[in-house]
Amino acid sequence: MDYTKLTPPGGYFLHIAVSAILIFVVACERDEDEEPPSEPEEPELLHHDYSAIDDEERVDLTAIVDDLEIELDVSDSELFSSCRAIFEDEDGDILAWPVAPEETAVTIFGCNPDGYLKFDDGRRAIAYEVPIEDEERATNLRLVLYDADGAVEWSQLMDRSHHTRNFAANYRGSFLTALDDRLICVGTRWNTTTQALCARFETGNAVFDDEMNFFAGVMPFAYGDALISADIDGITQRYPFTGVEMRHRSFPERGGRAGFYATDEERIFFVPSRGDAILSGWDLESLREIWRADLSDLPHGGYARTSPKDKLLLFVVDGTLFGLDTDTGEKRMAFAVDDDRPSIAFGDDEFYVLHRRLDDPPLLFAIDPDNGDLRWVARAPAGSLDIEYDDGAIMTRTVRTVRKVRPLDHD
């Protein structure tokens, strides 16, 4: 542009000079009136003290509450064998989905697979043990994906034969998780390592089939584009195509087998193996500690139940079943359970606690997840060890026997 046609001689340079002066003046005025922007402050770490709980604070789950007792309608028992016997024929060939829709929940609960997932498009994935030839205790792990009509889309076998020598001593449970519509990962936690097989959702092609050299405090699970778990030192985020650690956030103290770990797949909960029994809640989005709670002792390791829907964490310390809010660490409830680590199942608007007793039938409680109020209690079928809830049905299980129970005379 030819500025000589728009401004008088020298006007262009005068305009530039005046503009510079105005910018300088405005900047100086702004500096006098406004403070420069600062880094956002870290939210305050919430701290609670639950190291001393009075008996009056605990609701007793070891005995019948007369005013709340009801009876249960109990179905005939159903006996289930292993999942492999249900989903494969005698030659080891995988069957098309062999269970009627109305029997799926009770069958899955009865055969107790290592993992089961149902997807929004109707597909299902199941992981279950298959025997290793000439081995009595050691097993491999089969992963099968079924389409919405029940046909087998693909299967993968995770080889665990290199652990046969000390299989029972080193085995710490198995997991099944899905990363969106990209990958399905199955795996096993061993004492010192974590084994995984990840396959492409659409083709079944394995993209990772190996062991990762870390102790897993919680079952690895999908979070965003990674697998999340917690090791001895902190939270570990793993790339599912290689098992390589992408990110790590250290805990203040060390964990390990004697520590306490739990997750609702939105938070990680941790108590170190030594020192003060301090339960901490860690947010997975920011990998930041958001609350702490002082406890009287280390919680029972390996025992915790969580409900993301209810924002509830349940764990046992010194004969007390605690229920904490997962967002804040606030105590919502506390129950006396003696030495039992009760089986727990989450329903639509209440959760259920099965308290097992030595010489008497177990007790089944229905509880409000918001405040811990008891809604009803009933005598469960003798020998019940576990409970589950699925689509309106409460189920109890012994070893392989399952019954459906339904509360009677209850509004």
C-alpha positions in Angstrom: 0.0 0.0 0.0 1.3 3.5 -0.8 0.9 5.5 2.4 2.0 8.8 0.7 -1.4 8.9 -0.9 -3.3 8.5 2.4 -1.3 10.7 4.8 0.5 14.0 4.6 4.3 14.0 4.4 5.7 12.6 7.7 2.2 11.6 8.9 2.8 7.9 8.7 5.8 8.0 10.9 4.0 10.4 13.3 1.1 7.9 13.5 3.4 5.1 14.4 5.1 7.1 17.1 1.8 8.2 18.7 0.5 4.6 18.6 3.6 3.3 20.4 3.3 6.0 23.1 -0.4 5.0 23.6 0.4 1.3 23.9 3.2 2.1 26.5 0.8 4.3 28.5 -2.0 1.7 28.5 0.4 -1.0 29.5 1.7 1.1 32.4 -1.8 1.8 33.6 -2.7 -1.9 33.4 0.4 -2.8 35.4 -0.7 -0.3 38.1 -4.3 -1.6 38.3 -3.9 -5.3 37.7 -1.7 -8.0 39.1 0.0 -10.3 36.6 -1.7 -13.7 36.1 -0.5 -16.4 38.5 -0.4 -20.1 38.4 -3.7 -21.8 39.5 -3.4 -22.9 43.1 -3.5 -26.6 43.9 -6.8 -27.6 45.5 -6.6 -28.1 49.2 -5.9 -31.7 50.3 -8.8 -32.9 52.3 -7.8 -34.7 55.6 -9.9 -36.9 57.8 -9.3 -38.8 61.0 -11.1 -42.2 61.3 -8.5 -43.7 63.7 -11.0 -44.0 66.5 -14.6 -45.2 65.8 -17.0 -45.5 68.7 -19.4 -48.5 68.8 -22.3 -46.0 68.6 -21.1 -45.0 65.1 -21.2 -48.6 63.8 -24.3 -50.3 62.7 -24.3 -54.0 63.7 -24.4 -56.4 60.7 -23.7 -59.5 62.8 -27.3 -60.1 64.1 -30.9 -59.8 63.0 -32.6 -56.5 63.4 -36.1 -57.5 64.4 -37.9 -54.5 63.1 -36.4 -54.9 59.6 -36.4 -58.6 59.2 -38.1 -60.0 56.1 -38.3 -63.4 54.3 -36.8 -64.3 51.0 -38.3 -66.2 48.1 -35.6 -68.6 47.2 -35.4 -70.4 43.9 -34.2 -74.0 43.4 -30.5 -74.3 43.3 -28.6 -74.7 40.0 -25.3 -76.5 39.8 -22.6 -75.1 37.5 -19.4 -76.7 36.3 -16.4 -74.8 34.9 -16.9 -72.1 32.2 -14.9 -74.2 29.8 -17.3 -77.1 30.2 -20.1 -74.6 29.2 -18.5 -72.7 26.4 -16.5 -75.5 24.7 -17.4 -79.0 23.6 -15.5 -82.2 24.6 -12.9 -81.7 21.9 -12.1 -78.1 23.0 -13.9 -76.4 20.2 -15.6 -73.1 21.2 -19.4 -73.2 20.9 -21.6 -70.4 19.7 -23.0 -68.6 22.7 -24.6 -71.5 24.6 -26.7 -69.7 27.1 -30.3 -68.4 26.8 -30.6 -64.6 27.5 -32.7 -65.2 30.7 -30.0 -67.5 32.0 -26.9 -65.5 31.2 -26.5 -63.7 34.5 -26.9 -66.8 36.7 -24.6 -68.8 34.4 -21.8 -66.3 34.5 -22.2 -66.0 38.2 -22.2 -69.8 38.6 -19.2 -70.7 36.4 -17.3 -67.6 37.7 -15.1 -66.7 34.7 -11.9 -64.7 35.0 -13.6 -61.8 33.2 -16.8 -61.0 31.4 -17.8 -57.9 29.4 -21.0 -56.9 27.5 -20.8 -54.1 25.0 -23.4 -51.6 23.9 -23.7 -53.2 20.4 -24.6 -56.6 21.9 -21.2 -58.3 21.6 -19.7 -60.1 24.6 -16.2 -61.0 25.7 -15.4 -63.7 28.2 -12.1 -65.0 29.6 -11.9 -68.4 31.3 -9.4 -71.0 32.3 -8.4 -73.9 30.1 -6.3 -76.8 31.3 -2.6 -77.4 30.4 -1.8 -81.0 29.5 -0.3 -83.0 32.3 -0.8 -80.2 34.8 -3.3 -80.5 37.7 -3.4 -76.9 38.9 -1.9 -74.7 36.2 -4.1 -73.3 33.4 -4.0 -71.1 30.4 -6.4 -68.3 29.8 -8.9 -68.2 26.9 -10.4 -65.0 25.5 -13.4 -65.2 23.3 -15.4 -62.4 21.5 -19.0 -63.2 20.5 -21.0 -61.1 18.1 -24.5 -59.8 18.9 -26.1 -62.9 17.5 -23.9 -65.2 19.6 -21.5 -66.3 16.9 -17.8 -66.6 17.7 -15.9 -63.6 16.1 -12.5 -64.7 17.3 -10.5 -66.2 20.2 -7.1 -65.9 21.7 -5.2 -68.1 24.1 -2.8 -66.6 26.7 -0.1 -69.1 27.4 0.8 -69.4 31.2 2.7 -72.6 31.0 6.0 -70.9 32.0 4.4 -70.4 35.5 3.4 -74.1 36.0 6.1 -74.8 38.6 4.8 -72.3 41.2 1.4 -71.5 39.6 -0.7 -71.5 42.8 1.8 -69.7 44.9 2.5 -66.9 42.4 -1.1 -66.4 41.0 -2.9 -63.3 42.2 -5.9 -63.1 39.9 -6.8 -62.3 36.3 -8.5 -59.4 34.5 -10.4 -58.5 31.3 -10.7 -54.9 30.1 -11.5 -53.0 26.8 -10.0 -49.8 25.5 -12.9 -48.2 23.7 -13.5 -50.1 20.4 -9.8 -50.6 19.7 -8.4 -53.3 22.0 -9.5 -56.0 24.4 -6.8 -56.9 27.0 -6.8 -60.0 29.2 -4.1 -60.8 31.7 -2.9 -62.2 35.0 -1.2 -60.7 38.0 1.7 -62.7 39.3 3.7 -62.0 42.5 6.4 -59.9 40.7 5.2 -59.5 37.1 2.0 -58.7 35.2 1.1 -60.8 32.1 -1.2 -59.4 29.4 -2.5 -60.2 25.9 -4.1 -57.3 24.0 -5.9 -58.0 20.7 -7.6 -55.7 18.2 -11.3 -55.5 18.8 -12.3 -56.0 15.2 -9.8 -58.6 14.0 -8.6 -60.4 17.1 -5.0 -60.0 16.0 -2.7 -59.8 19.1 -0.7 -56.6 19.3 0.9 -57.4 22.7 1.5 -60.8 24.3 4.1 -60.6 27.0 4.9 -59.9 30.7 5.5 -56.5 32.2 8.1 -56.3 34.9 6.0 -54.8 37.6 3.9 -55.8 40.7 0.3 -54.8 40.1 -1.5 -53.6 43.2 -4.8 -53.5 41.4 -6.0 -55.3 38.3 -4.9 -53.3 35.3 -7.8 -51.6 33.6 -8.4 -49.4 30.6 -8.3 -45.6 31.1 -8.2 -43.4 28.0 -5.6 -44.9 25.6 -3.7 -46.7 28.3 -3.7 -49.5 30.9 -3.6 -48.2 34.5 -2.5 -50.0 37.6 -0.5 -49.2 40.7 2.9 -50.7 41.5 5.0 -50.7 44.6 6.0 -47.0 44.2 2.9 -45.4 42.6 0.4 -45.2 39.8 1.7 -46.6 36.5 0.2 -45.9 33.0 1.2 -48.5 30.4 1.1 -48.3 26.6 -1.1 -51.3 25.6 0.8 -52.1 22.4 4.2 -52.6 24.1 3.6 -52.6 27.8 6.1 -49.8 28.2 5.4 -47.3 31.0 4.1 -44.0 29.6 3.7 -42.1 32.9 4.2 -42.6 36.6 3.1 -40.8 39.7 4.8 -41.8 42.9 3.1 -42.4 46.2 4.7 -40.7 49.3 5.4 -44.2 50.8 6.0 -47.7 49.3 3.4 -50.3 49.0 3.8 -53.9 47.9 2.1 -57.1 48.9 1.5 -55.8 52.5 0.0 -52.5 51.3 -3.6 -51.8 50.5 -4.8 -51.0 46.9 -8.2 -50.4 45.5 -9.8 -48.6 42.5 -13.2 -47.7 41.0 -11.4 -47.0 37.7 -11.8 -43.3 38.4 -9.6 -43.1 41.5 -6.8 -45.2 43.0 -6.9 -45.8 46.8 -3.7 -46.7 48.6 -2.4 -47.4 52.1 1.4 -47.9 52.5 2.8 -51.2 53.9 4.7 -49.5 56.7 4.3 -46.5 58.9 1.0 -44.8 59.7 -2.1 -46.3 58.3 -3.1 -43.4 56.0 -5.6 -44.1 53.2 -5.2 -41.7 50.3 -7.4 -41.1 47.3 -5.8 -40.3 43.9 -7.5 -38.8 40.9 -6.6 -40.5 37.6 -7.3 -37.5 35.4 -4.7 -35.3 37.1 -2.7 -38.1 38.8 -3.0 -36.0 42.0 -3.7 -36.9 45.6 -7.1 -35.4 46.6 -7.7 -36.7 50.1 -6.3 -38.6 53.0 -7.9 -40.5 55.9 -6.2 -41.6 59.1 -7.1 -45.2 60.0 -6.5 -47.3 63.1 -4.7 -50.0 61.2 -4.0 -51.3 57.7 -7.2 -52.4 55.9 -7.5 -56.1 55.0 -5.3 -56.4 51.9 -7.0 -57.5 48.7 -10.5 -56.7 50.0 -12.3 -53.7 48.8 -15.6 -53.0 47.0 -16.3 -49.9 44.9 -19.3 -48.4 43.2 -18.6 -45.6 40.7 -22.3 -44.9 40.4 -22.6 -44.3 44.1 -19.2 -42.8 44.6 -18.6 -45.3 47.3 -15.5 -47.2 48.6 -16.0 -50.1 51.1 -13.2 -51.7 53.0 -12.6 -53.4 56.4 -10.4 -52.3 59.3 -10.4 -53.9 62.8 -13.8 -55.5 62.4 -15.4 -52.3 60.9 -16.7 -52.1 57.4 -16.2 -48.5 56.3 -18.0 -46.7 53.5 -16.2 -43.5 52.2 -17.2 -41.0 49.5 -14.6 -41.5 46.8 -14.6 -37.8 45.8 -14.0 -36.4 49.3 -13.0 -39.2 51.6 -15.9 -38.3 53.9 -17.3 -41.2 55.9 -20.8 -42.1 55.0 -21.2 -45.2 57.0 -19.6 -47.7 59.3 -20.7 -51.3 60.2 -19.6 -53.9 62.7 -18.7 -57.1 60.9 -16.4 -58.9 63.3 -13.8 -61.0 61.5 -15.9 -61.5 58.4 -15.0 -59.9 55.1 -18.6 -59.8 53.7 -19.6 -60.4 50.1 -21.1 -57.2 48.6 -23.2 -56.5 45.5 -24.5 -53.2 44.2 -28.0 -52.9 43.0 -30.0 -50.2 41.3 -30.7 -48.0 44.3 -29.3 -50.0 47.2 -26.4 -52.4 47.9 -26.4 -55.8 49.5 -24.1 -57.2 52.2 -23.8 -60.9 52.9 -22.5 -61.5 56.5 -21.4 -65.1 56.9 -21.6 -66.7 60.4 -20.0 -69.9 61.7 -23.0 -71.7 63.3 -26.0 -69.8 61.9 -27.4 -69.1 58.4 -25.7 -66.0 56.8 -27.5 -62.7 56.9 -28.4 -60.6 53.8 -28.7 -56.8 54.4 -30.1 -54.2 52.0 -28.5 -50.8 52.6 -28.9 -47.2 51.4 -25.6 -46.3 49.6 -26.0 -42.6 50.5 -26.1 -42.8 54.2 -25.8 -46.5 55.3 -29.3 -46.8 56.6 -30.6 -50.4 56.8 -33.6 -51.1 54.6 -34.1 -54.8 55.4 -32.4 -57.9 56.6 -33.1 -61.6 55.9 -31.7 -65.0 56.5 -29.9 -66.1 53.3 -29.7 -69.7 52.1 -27.4 -71.9 54.2 -23.9 -72.2 52.8 -24.0 -68.9 50.8 -20.5 -67.6 50.3 -21.0 -64.8 47.7 -23.8 -62.6 46.3 -24.3 -60.9 43.0 -26.9 -58.5 41.5 -27.9 -58.4 37.8 -30.9 -56.7 36.2 -33.1 -56.9 39.2 -32.0 -60.3 40.4 -30.1 -61.0 43.7 -28.1 -64.2 43.5 -26.3 -66.2 46.1 -23.6 -68.8 45.4 -21.9 -71.6 47.4 -19.1 -73.1 45.4 -20.8 -73.9 42.1 -24.5 -73.8 43.3 -26.5 -70.7 42.6 -29.9 -69.6 43.9 -31.9 -66.5 43.0 -33.5 -64.7 46.0 -36.2 -62.1 46.1 -37.4 -60.1 49.1 -41.0 -60.8 50.2 -43.3 -58.4 52.0 -41.1 -55.5 51.3 -42.2 -52.2 49.6 
